[in-house]
Amino acid sequence: MRPVVMHQHQWCCYSEVTPVAIVGVTPKAFLLLNPPWSTNFHKDKVTLTCSDSLSPAQGDIYWYYNENLLNKKSEEIQIDKTGYYKCKTQRSSLSDPIHVDFSSDKLILQAPHPVFEGDDVVLRCQAREKAKEISLYRNKTLIQSDFTLKSVSRNNDTYHCTALIQGFLWTWRKEISKHLTIQVQELFPPPMLIASPSSPIEGSPVTLKCETWLPPQRSHIQLQFCFFREDKALQKCWSSSPELTLPTVWSEDAESYWCQAESVTPSIRKRSLRSQLYVQRIPVSDVTLEIQPPEGQLIEGENLILICSVAKGTGTVTFSWHREGTVRSLGTKTQRSLSAVLQILTVKESDAGRYYCAADNIHGPILSKLIRVTLRIPVSRPVFTLTSPRMQAMVGDVVELHCESQRGSPPILYRFYHDNVTLGSSSVPSGRAGFKFSLTAEHSGNYSCEADNSLGVQRSDRVILSVTVPVSHPVFTFSPAGPQAVAGDVLELHCEAQKGSPPILYWFYYKNVTLGSREAPFGGGASFNLTLMAEHSGNFSCGADNGLGVQHSEMVILSIIGPPSNKTTLITEGVTAGLLSILGLAATAALVHYFRTQRNSERLSTTRTPSYSPREFKEPSRTSNTNPQEPPDPVEPQPVYNNVNPGDSDLVYSQIWSIQHTKENSANSPRKHWEDKEPTVIYSDLKKVYPDDSTGQASIGDSDLEDAIENYENVPCILSALDR
């Protein structure tokens, strides 16, 4: 039948961990049981596993049964006999023995393995048959039915259990288990106190170690330690470190020492045996001088530290410090130690030289070797200068930057900056450093320099440099835009240079004649408004100047047309005039033809350039010969005038033949040109409007013809048979 489990408890395997190592002690091997009970029923199988602190175990495993070596070498063996079992690995000492019992009784009391001091243990009373009324006894005394034992210790207590077991014909009989002694192992052995060195020299340090170890199954438990001299603690108890270092020991410190070790949870405390400490006394020897900073590399203004030490020597020692070439010592100290310190505050250049020290403990002074102390001087704040070939720096100028520190140990590294961006660097053993470069438009800004000799960086004052940039070729535009404009419109001319230092003066030109100027004090462009006239057809441009030369824009050609008229009104007036008098119309046409021909002759004989008032400031030169970007004026069309009358109308058309004269056709007559190339013809619709008199009739005289109001309407037309 299946055994009856009286108390259920979950048992887990112990993790393989490393125990606390101790000097000169080989850790023991340890045994694990599966299932973990030291008492089992007859014919049950139990597996034993041998492990050490460095599991998995390596090499051969040695097994012992009742002190007899078994012929088994594996890490695990299976057993079914009652007796004592031990094992050993190549890296460990012999394990503690464990007694495993295989019982043929109907009732057994089971205890787990392993059990250590301070553990809480759960016992299990188990029967082969159905059982009830289970009781647990300790040393033959009944205890409560709870089978959990709190914080067990290593003692000779015995335990057994009783129960009523169901027998034949459902009868119950009382059974008593064998007495069981729980195999409680040491949580850790009593510590040992070890001094290192075992015989310290007077005045030297000594390290005390409180050595013990935890088994691998309980390596998670924390230990704490306390050290004593005679009956006085050497430090505040408790410490997690098993070591305590005494900085110096003297002959009078040769007393007895001991230590204690205690586990935090559970609280198990053990103490070591007392140990006597022996201290040696020896004369002074091997005197040395140490300087800080090391190697004697000292910066001016720092503190110089001189450390005089002796390798050996006990008792009271007198230390003294000296600089070569001086009679008096720099200082003396008498104390019971192996070293002493002298500090010289805020060293200066005169403190450089060679130093030594002496130590004496009544047997005579012993001198150290000489050590040279050198001083390094940090750089002072550098002076920065900027040299330019002219008062106002311009693009393309070569400027030279200089940087110099008056004090500082060489070598000195100089760095040059433009708006905190590095321009370049130079390392010089002494004197000043220079840097040259050619100016561009982007070089305006703040300039400075740094001096660095690895003892600190010093920055100069800033110098502001303004680089004057010549103006670029301006862009000329007008608004409203378009190749044609109507007389009377207001045209906005705009001129703007994309580059150039302000202020910028802009000039506006019509056919190389200055229209006016505008100033842009802060840069950007400028505008000029022009009311258009019929004579304004032609080339427009502009110029920009900021004192470094005038730059001209490209020319823009603009055509001006006359204002539009009401054609219906003019035709009606013309018809009315024809009805009044055909003779008047003929006379009017003849006069108009005469005056028109006379006026055209006058226009051809006068200049085409309008007259403008001169400016108070000096105008920049604007000629086609000085400005290679200005295109030559286009060849002016040469008009030929001719009046055309349809014959049945009161309208007179002025026919204008526009002929382009070139070098090839300048000698030919207009007629021959017409034959070679069809000309462009524009008809000018001409009418006369007379002021009405009180009688509603028009009066025309010689003077009236000159004062008459002329109305024109250009009518483009292609040559017809009538024209030819």
Secondary structure, DSSP 8 states (H G I E B T S, - for coil): ---EESS---------------TT---B-EEEEES-BSEEETT--EEEEEE-TTSS--S--EEEETTEE-S--SSEEEE-S-EEEEEE-TTSB----EEEEEE-SSEEEE-BS-EETT--EE-EEEESS-EEEEEEEETTEEE-S--EE-S--SS--EEEEEEEEE-GGG-EEEEE---EE--EE-SS---EEEEESSS-BTTS-EEEEEE----GGGTTS-EEEEEEETTEESSSS-BS-SEEEES---GGG--EEEEEEEESSS--EEE---EE---B----EEEEEEEESGGGEEETTS-EEEEEEEEE--S-EEEEEEETT-SS-SEEEEESSSEEEEEE-S--GGG-EEEEEEEESSS--EE---EEEEEE------EEEEE-SSSS-BTT-EEEEEEE-SS--S-EEEEEEETTEEEEEEEESSS-EEEEEE--GGG-EEEEEEEESSS-EEE---EEE--B------EEEEES-SSEEETT-EEEEEEE-SS--S-EEEEEEETTEEEEEEEETTSSEEEEEEE--GGG-EEEEEEEESSS-EEE---EEEEEE-----HHHHHHHHHHHHHH-HHHHHHHHHHHHHHHHHHHHHHHHS-SS------SS------TTT-TTS-------EEEEEEE--SSSS-EEEEEEEE---TTTTTS-HHHHHHHS--EEEEEEEEEE----TTS-----HHHHHHSEEEEEEEEE---TTT-
